[in-house]
Amino acid sequence: MARNSNRLVNPSAREAMNRFKMETANEVGVNLKQGYNGDITAREAGSIGGQMVKKMIKAYEDSVST
């Protein structure tokens, strides 16, 4: 049985993650809309994910250095 590794540990965090994704997409200049975004390129999707990871790492580093 395949396991979905994208499942959020806390389901109520889904809306926060969606807001974070939309905010990050706006920062990198990708026009995301609510719902299906199959019309964006892999490069655009990757830039959103990459920027999200950078922001999460920075937030973690900031939290442990204080």
WOLINDA-V474589 format. One record per pair of residues at least 6 apart in sequence whose C-alpha atoms are under 8 Angstrom apart, sorted by the first residue. I is the first residue (numbers start at 1). GAP is how many residues later the second one is. Records with the same first field share a line. If there is no record, write none. Layout:
BEGIN
I->GAP, GAP
END
This chain:
BEGIN
8->6
20->32
21->27, 28, 31
22->10, 11
24->24, 27, 28
25->6, 7, 23
26->6
28->19, 20, 23
30->14, 18
END
